[in-house]
Amino acid sequence: MSTETPRMATPSKPQGPASYFPSIEKKYGKPMAHWFDALQSCKGMKHMEMVAWLKSEHSMGHGHANAIVAHWLAAKK
């Protein structure tokens, strides 16, 4: 018989860029799908060009814009 206490499963917290998603949705009032769809118009742009576009066209902060672009590009691979 084991004397070890069983561990409760803990919900995993989002890691990396996805950890920003709840605050992005709250601050800008749009679901993440909206931002990923918006990036469709940025085909051919480099990472930092897309970040700059989100910042200038949507008044998004750098960290939030970078997180969205990083996640979107990683998902496309």
N, C-alpha and C positions, 0 to 999 in steps of 0.2 A: 504494500500500500504506500502510495506517495504522500509525503508530508508537504509537498509543494502546494501553495494556494493557486487555484486556477485563475488565469488572467482573463479579464473581461476584454472583449474585442473593443478597441477604440476606433472610432471613425478616423480615417486618415485625413489629415489636413492637406489641401492642395499645396503642391510644391512649385517652386519656380515662378514663371510668369502668371500661372493660373491663380496663385495666391492673391493677386491683385484684383481678380475679377469681381468679387463682391463689392469692393469699394468703388470700382469703376462703374458698375451698374447703379450703385446708390448715388454717386456724385453726378453722373451724366444722364441718368434717367432712362437709359436704353439697355436692352439685354445684350449680351456679348455677341449674339448672332448678328445684331445690327452692325456692330463694328467690324466683324469679319466680312460681312457682305460689302460694307463700305470699302474695304481694302481691295475688292475686286477691280475697282477703278484705278488701282495703282500698279497694274501689271507692268513689268519692265523696270520698275523703280527698285533701287537698292534699299536695304534695311533702313538706313538713316534718312533716306529721302521719304520713305513712308512715315517714319516718326515725325519728320518735319511737316508733312502734309496733315497728319492728325492734329498736330499742335497749332498750325496756322488756320486750317479750315474748320476745326471743331473746338478750338480753345482748350485743348487737352494738355495736361501737365506732361512733362518729359517721361517720368517714370511709368505713368499709365500708358502713354502712347508706345513706349518701348516694350512694355509687357505684352500689349496686344499684338504688335508686329512680330515679336519673337515667337509667341505661341502660334500665330497664324503661319509663319514661315516654317516652323518645325512640323506642323501638322501637314503641310504640303509635301514633305519629303517622303 
